[in-house]
Amino acid sequence: MYPPSRKDFISLTLSDPHSHSYNNGKHRRQSCWRKWKQLSRLQRSLILFLLALLLIFGLLSYPSITEQWGGKQCNARTFTGRDRSVINSNDYAFISYSFLCAPLFVVSAGKVDRLEAVRDDHAWGHDELKPISKSFGEWFGLGLTLIDSLDTMWIMGLKEEFEEAKNWVEKELSFNKNVDVNLFETTIRILGGLLSSYHLTGDQLFLEKAKDLGSRLMPAFKTPSKIPFSDVNIGKGTAHPPRWTSDSTLAEVTSIQLEFRELSRLTQDPQYQDVVNEIMKLVHKLPGKQDGLVPMFINTNSGQFTHKGVFTLGARADSYYEYLLKQWLQGGKTEDDLLEDYLQAVEGVKKHLVKQTGPSRLTFVGELSHNRFNPKMDHLVCFLPGTLALGAHNNLPGDHMDLAVQLMETCHQMYTQMETGLSPEIAHFSLQASDGRDVIVKPADRHNLLRPETVESLFYMYRFTKDTKYRDWGWQILQSFNNYTKVSGGGYTSINNVRDPVNPGPRDKMESFFLGETLKYLYLLFSDDMELLSLDKYGPVSVLRLVPF
């Protein structure tokens, strides 16, 4: 709830040697009006003229004021060795956090404390920023955006801002709340953010907070099948499935392993790793797969797949495949079941889901429903080029890289074939050569949520190939974000229609992953410092959370 609006007046205390002091706003306003009426017409005209001059001067000076305190004054890492006609380090200054350095229409005689302004006027310490209304939205009430972007601040060299955020974590962040949270989202955004910050800084504060949260999430695993419930009350220590089903989505229950395993390694407490490893062992031997492809749902009571026969690499299944590879890397390439499942899944994708469009022969990954192919591909699937490239970089079959190159081109086309230069949430592909377009977008799928999957893959592809076209594609996406989603008062917003550059339909919502992932990947993509989070020295965890090998 927002406090009611107030009407504040300044009351003057006037002193007279022949009378008592008084303090009364109403009398003061009447007295001022009488004094105004007592002035001559010339005096009143001069005063009004001076006020008009002051107003004009203020309007003329406004652009310089907003530029002085806009995002361009944020510190940015200097990029070297790039074609300056394409990339200039000053152009990237706003990447060093528009949400911390946004113009807020605050003018004062001294230096504006931008951090204070953001905390007071926007979403400091809240889950999500609503940049158009300059307010916030809550999901769990745990500061999702701030925690999700802690490591991004550190990587960008925003040490002062990081310290301010750390101070909030230390003094304000409490998990002792009577609130239901989603196990998966809380793990990847909050637990992952805390663990990554600990590795980057070595500060025990983040590890202690991670231990507290991890222990509060454990009730989710108390099910008959050991497949966790989707929701946990972190204050009461209870857990339950969604109200409408006893199923959990496969992506959610198989995409919490990296963080829980790492928490066990750091705390020397095996309970976290044990519960998530049990899930992978169960899924590994379950019937209902098709050449390594898995259904989207699994029942928390029976531990069996449900809704069998439907296979996708999009929503509800996507990160299962991604985490197979990353768990294998995290474990020092010793867990053969994980590698076996990953390699089988890639072969299943190539056999059943990979097709080419008719017009331009773009390679894409569709869906299979009871042996019927659907040429539909979520933007979420654009994680796959980067994952395939990461596997090939670690000596997995070379044709994985070939497929990665082809799919990266398709994900790029999902952006360039849209009028705004931004990808829709879901694309359908034309299989007929006579069709005019490769990418078809249905009205319900035209929104863009500022997702990171494509720029994540661009980062991997550039790091492994050094092909500058991937940087250029990332730059084009960044420009489109600026043109159609950037809010003048600070922040970025999801939009409803990527096909309408005149009215893209801003949604007034910035997901935490835009700062926690999208901008982080772009920053690393444009950096010439290959040792900045080297993929040969650090293991990628979740949304580029990092732990040493």
BELNOR-V485969 format. One record per residue. N is the residue number from 0. RES is the residue in three letters. PHI is phi as a letter, one per 40 degrees, with the letter a starting at -180 (* if undefined). BURIAL is + if it has 16 or more other ideal C-beta (glycine too) atoms within 10 Angstrom, else -. Layout:
BEGIN
<<N,RES,PHI,BURIAL> <N,RES,PHI,BURIAL>>
END
This chain:
BEGIN
<<0,MET,*,-> <1,TYR,c,-> <2,PRO,c,-> <3,PRO,c,-> <4,SER,c,-> <5,ARG,b,-> <6,LYS,b,-> <7,ASP,b,-> <8,PHE,b,-> <9,ILE,c,-> <10,SER,b,-> <11,LEU,c,-> <12,THR,b,-> <13,LEU,b,-> <14,SER,b,-> <15,ASP,b,-> <16,PRO,c,-> <17,HIS,b,-> <18,SER,a,-> <19,HIS,c,-> <20,SER,c,-> <21,TYR,a,-> <22,ASN,b,-> <23,ASN,a,-> <24,GLY,c,-> <25,LYS,c,-> <26,HIS,c,-> <27,ARG,c,+> <28,ARG,c,-> <29,GLN,c,-> <30,SER,c,-> <31,CYS,c,-> <32,TRP,c,-> <33,ARG,c,-> <34,LYS,c,-> <35,TRP,c,-> <36,LYS,c,-> <37,GLN,c,-> <38,LEU,c,-> <39,SER,c,-> <40,ARG,c,-> <41,LEU,c,-> <42,GLN,c,-> <43,ARG,c,-> <44,SER,c,-> <45,LEU,c,-> <46,ILE,c,-> <47,LEU,c,-> <48,PHE,c,-> <49,LEU,c,-> <50,LEU,c,-> <51,ALA,c,-> <52,LEU,c,-> <53,LEU,c,-> <54,LEU,c,-> <55,ILE,c,-> <56,PHE,c,-> <57,GLY,c,-> <58,LEU,c,-> <59,LEU,c,-> <60,SER,c,-> <61,TYR,d,-> <62,PRO,d,-> <63,SER,c,-> <64,ILE,c,-> <65,THR,c,+> <66,GLU,c,-> <67,GLN,c,-> <68,TRP,b,+> <69,GLY,c,+> <70,GLY,c,+> <71,LYS,c,-> <72,GLN,c,-> <73,CYS,c,+> <74,ASN,c,-> <75,ALA,b,+> <76,ARG,c,+> <77,THR,c,-> <78,PHE,c,+> <79,THR,b,-> <80,GLY,g,-> <81,ARG,b,-> <82,ASP,c,-> <83,ARG,c,-> <84,SER,c,-> <85,VAL,b,-> <86,ILE,b,+> <87,ASN,b,-> <88,SER,d,-> <89,ASN,c,-> <90,ASP,c,+> <91,TYR,c,+> <92,ALA,d,+> <93,PHE,c,+> <94,ILE,c,+> <95,SER,c,+> <96,TYR,g,+> <97,SER,c,+> <98,PHE,c,+> <99,LEU,b,+> <100,CYS,b,+> <101,ALA,c,+> <102,PRO,c,+> <103,LEU,b,+> <104,PHE,f,-> <105,VAL,b,-> <106,VAL,b,-> <107,SER,a,-> <108,ALA,c,-> <109,GLY,b,-> <110,LYS,c,-> <111,VAL,c,-> <112,ASP,c,-> <113,ARG,c,+> <114,LEU,c,+> <115,GLU,c,-> <116,ALA,c,+> <117,VAL,c,+> <118,ARG,c,+> <119,ASP,c,-> <120,ASP,b,+> <121,HIS,b,+> <122,ALA,b,+> <123,TRP,d,+> <124,GLY,g,+> <125,HIS,b,+> <126,ASP,c,+> <127,GLU,b,+> <128,LEU,c,+> <129,LYS,b,+> <130,PRO,c,+> <131,ILE,c,+> <132,SER,c,-> <133,LYS,f,+> <134,SER,b,-> <135,PHE,a,+> <136,GLY,b,+> <137,GLU,b,-> <138,TRP,b,+> <139,PHE,b,+> <140,GLY,g,-> <141,LEU,b,+> <142,GLY,g,+> <143,LEU,d,+> <144,THR,c,+> <145,LEU,c,+> <146,ILE,c,+> <147,ASP,c,+> <148,SER,b,+> <149,LEU,d,+> <150,ASP,c,+> <151,THR,c,+> <152,MET,d,+> <153,TRP,c,+> <154,ILE,c,+> <155,MET,c,+> <156,GLY,g,-> <157,LEU,c,+> <158,LYS,c,-> <159,GLU,c,-> <160,GLU,c,+> <161,PHE,c,+> <162,GLU,c,-> <163,GLU,c,+> <164,ALA,c,+> <165,LYS,d,+> <166,ASN,c,-> <167,TRP,c,-> <168,VAL,d,+> <169,GLU,c,-> <170,LYS,b,-> <171,GLU,b,-> <172,LEU,c,+> <173,SER,b,-> <174,PHE,c,+> <175,ASN,c,-> <176,LYS,b,-> <177,ASN,c,-> <178,VAL,a,+> <179,ASP,c,+> <180,VAL,b,+> <181,ASN,c,+> <182,LEU,d,+> <183,PHE,c,+> <184,GLU,c,+> <185,THR,c,+> <186,THR,c,+> <187,ILE,c,+> <188,ARG,c,+> <189,ILE,c,+> <190,LEU,c,+> <191,GLY,c,+> <192,GLY,c,+> <193,LEU,c,+> <194,LEU,c,+> <195,SER,c,+> <196,SER,c,+> <197,TYR,c,+> <198,HIS,c,+> <199,LEU,c,+> <200,THR,b,+> <201,GLY,g,-> <202,ASP,c,-> <203,GLN,c,-> <204,LEU,d,+> <205,PHE,c,+> <206,LEU,c,+> <207,GLU,c,-> <208,LYS,c,+> <209,ALA,c,+> <210,LYS,c,+> <211,ASP,c,-> <212,LEU,c,+> <213,GLY,d,+> <214,SER,c,+> <215,ARG,c,+> <216,LEU,c,+> <217,MET,c,+> <218,PRO,d,+> <219,ALA,c,+> <220,PHE,c,+> <221,LYS,c,-> <222,THR,b,+> <223,PRO,d,-> <224,SER,c,+> <225,LYS,g,+> <226,ILE,c,+> <227,PRO,c,+> <228,PHE,c,+> <229,SER,c,+> <230,ASP,b,+> <231,VAL,b,+> <232,ASN,c,+> <233,ILE,c,+> <234,GLY,c,-> <235,LYS,c,-> <236,GLY,g,-> <237,THR,b,-> <238,ALA,a,+> <239,HIS,a,+> <240,PRO,c,+> <241,PRO,d,-> <242,ARG,c,-> <243,TRP,c,-> <244,THR,a,-> <245,SER,c,+> <246,ASP,c,+> <247,SER,b,+> <248,THR,c,+> <249,LEU,c,+> <250,ALA,d,+> <251,GLU,c,+> <252,VAL,c,+> <253,THR,b,+> <254,SER,b,+> <255,ILE,b,+> <256,GLN,c,+> <257,LEU,d,+> <258,GLU,c,+> <259,PHE,c,+> <260,ARG,c,+> <261,GLU,c,+> <262,LEU,c,+> <263,SER,c,+> <264,ARG,c,-> <265,LEU,c,+> <266,THR,c,+> <267,GLN,f,-> <268,ASP,b,-> <269,PRO,c,-> <270,GLN,d,-> <271,TYR,c,+> <272,GLN,c,+> <273,ASP,c,-> <274,VAL,c,+> <275,VAL,c,+> <276,ASN,c,+> <277,GLU,c,-> <278,ILE,c,+> <279,MET,c,+> <280,LYS,c,-> <281,LEU,c,+> <282,VAL,c,+> <283,HIS,d,-> <284,LYS,b,-> <285,LEU,c,-> <286,PRO,c,-> <287,GLY,h,-> <288,LYS,c,+> <289,GLN,b,-> <290,ASP,f,-> <291,GLY,g,+> <292,LEU,c,+> <293,VAL,b,+> <294,PRO,c,+> <295,MET,c,+> <296,PHE,b,+> <297,ILE,a,+> <298,ASN,c,+> <299,THR,c,+> <300,ASN,c,-> <301,SER,c,-> <302,GLY,g,+> <303,GLN,b,+> <304,PHE,c,+> <305,THR,b,+> <306,HIS,f,-> <307,LYS,c,+> <308,GLY,g,-> <309,VAL,b,+> <310,PHE,b,+> <311,THR,a,+> <312,LEU,b,+> <313,GLY,c,+> <314,ALA,d,+> <315,ARG,g,+> <316,ALA,b,+> <317,ASP,d,+> <318,SER,c,+> <319,TYR,d,+> <320,TYR,c,+> <321,GLU,c,+> <322,TYR,c,+> <323,LEU,d,+> <324,LEU,c,+> <325,LYS,c,+> <326,GLN,c,+> <327,TRP,c,+> <328,LEU,c,+> <329,GLN,c,+> <330,GLY,c,-> <331,GLY,g,-> <332,LYS,g,-> <333,THR,b,-> <334,GLU,c,+> <335,ASP,c,-> <336,ASP,c,-> <337,LEU,c,+> <338,LEU,c,+> <339,GLU,c,-> <340,ASP,c,+> <341,TYR,c,+> <342,LEU,c,+> <343,GLN,c,-> <344,ALA,c,+> <345,VAL,c,+> <346,GLU,c,-> <347,GLY,c,+> <348,VAL,c,+> <349,LYS,c,-> <350,LYS,c,-> <351,HIS,b,+> <352,LEU,b,+> <353,VAL,c,-> <354,LYS,b,+> <355,GLN,b,-> <356,THR,c,+> <357,GLY,c,+> <358,PRO,c,+> <359,SER,b,-> <360,ARG,f,-> <361,LEU,c,+> <362,THR,c,+> <363,PHE,b,+> <364,VAL,b,+> <365,GLY,c,+> <366,GLU,b,+> <367,LEU,b,+> <368,SER,b,-> <369,HIS,f,-> <370,ASN,g,-> <371,ARG,b,-> <372,PHE,c,-> <373,ASN,b,-> <374,PRO,c,+> <375,LYS,b,+> <376,MET,b,+> <377,ASP,c,+> <378,HIS,d,+> <379,LEU,d,+> <380,VAL,c,+> <381,CYS,c,+> <382,PHE,c,+> <383,LEU,c,+> <384,PRO,d,+> <385,GLY,c,+> <386,THR,c,+> <387,LEU,c,+> <388,ALA,c,+> <389,LEU,c,+> <390,GLY,c,+> <391,ALA,c,+> <392,HIS,c,+> <393,ASN,b,-> <394,ASN,g,-> <395,LEU,c,+> <396,PRO,d,-> <397,GLY,c,-> <398,ASP,c,-> <399,HIS,c,+> <400,MET,c,+> <401,ASP,c,-> <402,LEU,c,+> <403,ALA,c,+> <404,VAL,c,-> <405,GLN,c,+> <406,LEU,c,+> <407,MET,c,+> <408,GLU,c,+> <409,THR,c,+> <410,CYS,c,+> <411,HIS,c,+> <412,GLN,c,+> <413,MET,c,+> <414,TYR,c,+> <415,THR,c,-> <416,GLN,c,+> <417,MET,c,+> <418,GLU,c,-> <419,THR,c,+> <420,GLY,g,+> <421,LEU,b,+> <422,SER,c,+> <423,PRO,c,+> <424,GLU,c,+> <425,ILE,b,+> <426,ALA,b,+> <427,HIS,b,+> <428,PHE,b,+> <429,SER,c,+> <430,LEU,c,+> <431,GLN,c,-> <432,ALA,c,-> <433,SER,c,-> <434,ASP,c,-> <435,GLY,c,-> <436,ARG,b,-> <437,ASP,c,+> <438,VAL,b,+> <439,ILE,b,+> <440,VAL,b,+> <441,LYS,c,-> <442,PRO,d,-> <443,ALA,c,-> <444,ASP,b,+> <445,ARG,c,+> <446,HIS,c,+> <447,ASN,b,+> <448,LEU,b,+> <449,LEU,g,+> <450,ARG,c,+> <451,PRO,c,+> <452,GLU,d,+> <453,THR,c,+> <454,VAL,c,+> <455,GLU,c,+> <456,SER,c,+> <457,LEU,c,+> <458,PHE,c,+> <459,TYR,c,+> <460,MET,c,+> <461,TYR,c,+> <462,ARG,c,+> <463,PHE,c,+> <464,THR,b,+> <465,LYS,g,-> <466,ASP,c,-> <467,THR,c,-> <468,LYS,c,-> <469,TYR,c,+> <470,ARG,c,+> <471,ASP,c,+> <472,TRP,c,+> <473,GLY,c,+> <474,TRP,c,+> <475,GLN,c,-> <476,ILE,c,+> <477,LEU,c,+> <478,GLN,c,-> <479,SER,c,+> <480,PHE,d,+> <481,ASN,c,-> <482,ASN,c,-> <483,TYR,b,+> <484,THR,b,+> <485,LYS,c,+> <486,VAL,b,+> <487,SER,d,-> <488,GLY,c,-> <489,GLY,h,+> <490,GLY,g,+> <491,TYR,b,+> <492,THR,b,+> <493,SER,c,+> <494,ILE,b,+> <495,ASN,c,-> <496,ASN,a,+> <497,VAL,c,+> <498,ARG,c,-> <499,ASP,b,-> <500,PRO,c,-> <501,VAL,c,-> <502,ASN,b,-> <503,PRO,c,+> <504,GLY,g,-> <505,PRO,d,+> <506,ARG,c,+> <507,ASP,g,+> <508,LYS,a,+> <509,MET,b,+> <510,GLU,c,+> <511,SER,c,+> <512,PHE,c,+> <513,PHE,c,+> <514,LEU,c,+> <515,GLY,c,+> <516,GLU,b,+> <517,THR,d,+> <518,LEU,c,+> <519,LYS,c,+> <520,TYR,c,+> <521,LEU,c,+> <522,TYR,c,+> <523,LEU,c,+> <524,LEU,c,+> <525,PHE,c,+> <526,SER,c,+> <527,ASP,c,-> <528,ASP,c,-> <529,MET,c,-> <530,GLU,c,-> <531,LEU,c,-> <532,LEU,f,+> <533,SER,c,-> <534,LEU,c,+> <535,ASP,c,-> <536,LYS,b,-> <537,TYR,b,+> <538,GLY,c,+> <539,PRO,c,+> <540,VAL,b,+> <541,SER,f,+> <542,VAL,c,+> <543,LEU,g,+> <544,ARG,c,+> <545,LEU,b,+> <546,VAL,b,+> <547,PRO,c,-> <548,PHE,c,->>
END
